[in-house]
Structure formats: structure tokens, C-alpha cells
């Protein structure tokens, strides 16, 4: 029986090299691969290109990698909540490619589907369109966007089995399934790891065929990015 389990995050990410491109699941601080990010900080891998919806916050998520100046380029749709990110961007230390969120999602999905490129109306007539092919379909203009290419995808799931099948919980599903399908090597960290065959097949969000390595994570913080409560 197929067994894709590795010991821990350190073993899972040990062959990520300087200069690699990574896809990282998550939205805000929800469903991010915390253990893999921590392991990358400890390993000290540099000059990374990170494809992620956002850049974490100063002391959590990708923000930890930015603090150590491990990220050469961020490809994201939202970059607020991170003062260090802003500082590096304005000082020219960090290259940033801001992409409409739907386009970011579709470029991830296209990578997993084996679609090299697609046309979208998002960004036509804006800075997003600079240097890109524009074609007209039925009287409407569209941009040509290319699928991402990433050596690794790092995702976080609620539950997984030893064959790499994954189930995401609630909004933590977000970008994770698309990222999992899009990387050449996908590393999944899970809150609960079970033997193959224990997951209900109809509940599986990402089939194990997309996952090369899986491990049970630990010490998840599950932070809330912005906590708003009603005054008594």
C-alpha cells in the first residue's frame, strides 16, 4: 500500500533549495502551512518566490520568512497587515507581483489541470495588462494569463491519510486544494493523520494523487487576523 508519510516538517522540506518557487495555501491566517513555514525559517532557504493569496502578518506565516529576508518575490492578491512587507517593497528589497484574486486562483487551478494559459477579462485596461496579450471575444477584451509553475506546493489540511488524501475544514479550504494540485511536489501537513481507507471517499477534497509527502503537524495557533467584538 502507498505510504507518503514523512517524519516531520523538517524532513518534508529539506530539499527545497535557494531560488525555488513555492505555492503556499491559506487565506489571511486561515489554513496556512505553519509547520512548513517554521521549518523553512529554521533551514534558512533564501531567494524564494512565494505564490500566496497574502503575505501573512509581521510575526506569523510568510511574515516570518520576510523577517529573515528569505523571500525574493511575492506573487499575491493582498498584501496588507504586514509592516515589514511594506518596508521591503518601498525600499526595493522585495519584488512584488499583485494579481486580481480570481486570476490568482485560476492560475493555480490551471497549473493543476495542465492548462498552460487562459483568457480573462480581469485587469483589462489597468497596470495588470502591461506586457500581456489582449484578444477580443464577442466584442469584449480579455488578457492572456499563464498557469503558475512551482517546484513545491505547501498546504495545510484538517485531516489526511497515509496515501495523501486530504480533507479541509470550513474556510481553511480556501486556496489549499488548488495549490495542492498545482505544485510539482506537494507537501501536506495535517492536524490528524489516519491510515489509508479511514476517510469517507465522498468527503475527500484533494485526492492523494496530487500529494507526494504528508505529515502530522503540531502546535497550531489558528490565529484570528482581525478580532471584532460587540461592546457590552
C-alpha positions as CSV (number, residue, x, y, z in Angstrom):
1,X,0.0,0.0,0.0
2,X,1.2,3.5,-0.8
3,X,2.6,5.4,2.2
4,X,3.6,9.0,1.7
5,X,4.2,9.8,5.3
6,X,7.4,11.6,6.3
7,X,8.5,12.2,9.9
8,X,8.0,15.9,10.2
9,X,8.2,19.3,8.6
10,X,12.0,19.4,8.6
11,X,12.2,16.2,6.6
12,X,9.4,17.2,4.3
13,X,11.0,20.5,3.2
14,X,14.7,19.6,3.3
15,X,15.2,19.5,-0.5
16,X,13.6,23.0,-1.1
17,X,16.5,24.9,-2.5
18,X,17.5,28.6,-2.7
19,X,15.7,30.2,-5.6
20,X,12.8,27.7,-5.7
21,X,9.2,28.8,-6.4
22,X,6.6,27.8,-3.7
23,X,2.8,27.8,-3.7
24,X,1.5,28.3,-0.2
25,X,-2.1,27.6,0.7
26,X,-4.1,29.7,3.1
27,X,-6.2,32.9,3.2
28,X,-5.3,35.5,5.7
29,X,-4.1,33.4,8.6
30,X,-6.6,30.6,8.0
31,X,-5.3,27.3,6.7
32,X,-1.7,28.2,6.3
33,X,1.1,25.6,6.4
34,X,2.5,26.8,9.7
35,X,4.9,23.9,10.4
36,X,6.4,24.0,6.9
37,X,7.0,27.8,7.1
38,X,8.7,27.4,10.5
39,X,10.9,24.6,9.1
40,X,11.9,26.8,6.2
41,X,12.8,29.6,8.5
42,X,15.0,27.2,10.5
43,X,16.5,25.8,7.4
44,X,17.3,29.3,6.1
45,X,16.4,28.8,2.5
46,X,16.6,32.1,0.6
47,X,15.7,33.8,-2.7
48,X,12.3,32.2,-2.7
49,X,9.4,33.1,-4.9
50,X,6.2,32.7,-2.9
51,X,2.8,32.4,-4.5
52,X,0.2,33.0,-1.9
53,X,-3.1,34.9,-1.6
54,X,-1.4,37.2,1.0
55,X,1.9,37.6,2.9
56,X,0.9,36.8,6.5
57,X,1.5,39.3,9.3
58,X,4.8,40.5,10.7
59,X,5.3,37.7,13.2
60,X,3.3,34.8,11.7
61,X,3.0,32.9,8.4
62,X,5.0,34.1,5.5
63,X,5.8,37.2,7.6
64,X,8.3,35.1,9.5
65,X,10.2,34.4,6.2
66,X,10.0,38.1,5.2
67,X,11.6,39.0,8.5
68,X,14.6,36.7,7.7
69,X,14.7,38.1,4.1
70,X,14.2,34.7,2.6
71,X,11.7,35.9,0.0
72,X,12.9,37.4,-3.2
73,X,9.5,37.8,-4.8
74,X,5.9,37.7,-3.6
75,X,3.0,36.9,-6.0
76,X,-0.2,37.7,-4.2
77,X,-3.6,39.4,-4.4
78,X,-3.5,41.1,-1.0
79,X,-0.5,42.4,1.0
80,X,-2.0,44.4,3.9
81,X,-1.4,43.8,7.6
82,X,2.4,43.4,7.2
83,X,4.6,46.3,8.0
84,X,7.8,44.5,7.1
85,X,6.4,43.6,3.7
86,X,5.6,47.3,3.1
87,X,9.0,48.3,4.2
88,X,10.8,45.8,1.9
89,X,8.5,46.8,-1.0
90,X,9.0,50.5,-0.7
91,X,12.8,50.1,-0.2
92,X,13.1,47.9,-3.3
93,X,14.3,44.9,-1.4
94,X,11.3,42.8,-2.4
95,X,9.8,42.2,-5.9
96,X,6.0,42.1,-5.8
97,X,3.5,40.9,-8.4
98,X,0.0,41.9,-7.4
99,X,-2.7,39.9,-9.1
100,X,-6.5,40.0,-9.0
101,X,-7.7,37.4,-6.6
102,X,-9.8,35.5,-9.2
103,X,-6.9,35.5,-11.6
104,X,-4.5,34.2,-8.9
105,X,-6.9,31.3,-8.1
106,X,-7.4,30.4,-11.8
107,X,-3.6,30.4,-12.5
108,X,-3.3,28.0,-9.6
109,X,-6.2,25.9,-10.9
110,X,-4.8,25.9,-14.4
111,X,-1.4,24.6,-13.1
112,X,-3.2,21.6,-11.6
113,X,-5.4,21.0,-14.7
114,X,-2.5,21.1,-17.1
115,X,-3.9,24.2,-18.9
116,X,-0.9,26.3,-19.9
117,X,-2.8,29.6,-20.3
118,X,-6.3,31.1,-20.4
119,X,-8.0,34.4,-21.2
120,X,-9.8,36.5,-18.5
121,X,-11.4,40.0,-18.6
122,X,-9.9,40.9,-15.1
123,X,-7.3,43.6,-15.4
124,X,-8.0,44.8,-18.9
125,X,-7.2,48.5,-19.2
126,X,-5.1,48.5,-16.0
127,X,-1.5,48.1,-15.0
128,X,-2.2,44.4,-14.7
129,X,-2.5,44.3,-18.5
130,X,1.0,45.7,-19.2
131,X,3.1,43.4,-21.4
132,X,0.3,40.8,-21.8
133,X,-1.5,39.7,-24.9
134,X,-5.1,41.1,-25.3
135,X,-7.7,39.5,-27.5
136,X,-11.3,40.3,-28.2
137,X,-14.1,37.7,-27.9
138,X,-17.7,38.6,-28.7
139,X,-16.8,42.3,-28.5
140,X,-15.1,42.1,-25.1
141,X,-11.4,42.3,-24.4
142,X,-9.5,39.6,-22.5
143,X,-6.0,39.2,-21.1
144,X,-3.9,36.1,-21.6
145,X,-2.7,34.8,-18.3
146,X,-0.3,31.8,-17.8
147,X,-0.6,29.0,-15.3
148,X,1.9,29.1,-12.5
149,X,4.9,26.8,-12.4
150,X,6.2,25.9,-8.9
151,X,8.7,23.4,-7.7
152,X,6.7,22.8,-4.4
153,X,3.2,23.4,-3.0
154,X,2.9,23.6,0.7
155,X,-0.7,23.1,2.1
156,X,-2.4,22.5,5.4
157,X,-5.4,20.3,5.9
158,X,-7.6,19.3,8.8
159,X,-7.3,15.5,8.2
160,X,-5.4,13.3,5.8
161,X,-4.4,9.7,5.4
162,X,-1.2,7.9,4.7
163,X,-1.9,7.8,0.9
164,X,-2.1,11.6,0.8
165,X,-5.9,12.1,0.6
166,X,-6.9,15.4,2.2
167,X,-10.0,16.9,3.9
168,X,-10.1,20.6,4.6
169,X,-12.3,22.1,7.3
170,X,-14.5,25.1,6.7
171,X,-12.9,28.3,5.3
172,X,-9.5,26.7,5.7
173,X,-10.2,25.0,2.4
174,X,-9.7,28.4,0.6
175,X,-6.7,28.2,-1.8
176,X,-5.4,24.9,-0.4
177,X,-7.0,22.4,-2.9
178,X,-5.8,24.5,-5.9
179,X,-2.3,24.9,-4.6
180,X,-2.1,21.1,-3.8
181,X,-2.9,20.3,-7.4
182,X,-0.6,22.9,-8.9
183,X,2.8,22.1,-7.4
184,X,5.3,19.6,-8.9
185,X,5.9,18.3,-5.4
186,X,3.1,18.8,-2.9
187,X,3.8,18.7,0.8
188,X,0.7,18.4,3.1
189,X,0.7,19.0,6.8
190,X,-2.4,17.8,8.7
191,X,-4.0,18.2,12.1
192,X,-4.9,14.5,12.1
193,X,-3.3,11.7,10.2
194,X,-5.1,8.4,9.8
195,X,-4.5,5.1,8.0
196,X,-5.5,4.8,4.3
197,X,-9.1,3.7,4.0
198,X,-10.4,5.6,7.1
199,X,-11.5,8.7,5.2
200,X,-15.0,8.8,3.7
201,X,-14.3,8.9,-0.1
202,X,-17.1,11.4,-0.7
203,X,-15.6,13.8,1.8
204,X,-12.2,14.0,0.3
205,X,-11.3,17.4,-1.2
206,X,-7.9,16.6,-2.6
207,X,-7.1,13.1,-3.9
208,X,-3.8,11.6,-2.8
209,X,-2.6,11.5,-6.4
210,X,-1.7,15.2,-6.0
211,X,0.2,14.8,-2.8
212,X,3.8,13.4,-2.6
213,X,4.5,13.9,1.1
214,X,2.3,14.2,4.2
215,X,3.0,14.5,7.9
216,X,1.0,15.3,11.1
217,X,1.7,18.8,12.2
218,X,1.8,20.2,15.8
219,X,1.3,23.3,17.9
220,X,-1.2,25.0,15.5
221,X,-2.0,28.5,16.7
222,X,-5.1,29.2,14.4
223,X,-4.8,33.0,14.9
224,X,-7.6,35.4,14.1
225,X,-6.3,38.2,11.9
226,X,-8.8,40.9,13.0
227,X,-10.9,40.2,16.1
228,X,-14.0,42.4,16.3
229,X,-16.4,42.1,19.3
230,X,-19.5,43.9,20.2
231,X,-19.3,46.3,23.1
232,X,-21.2,45.3,26.2
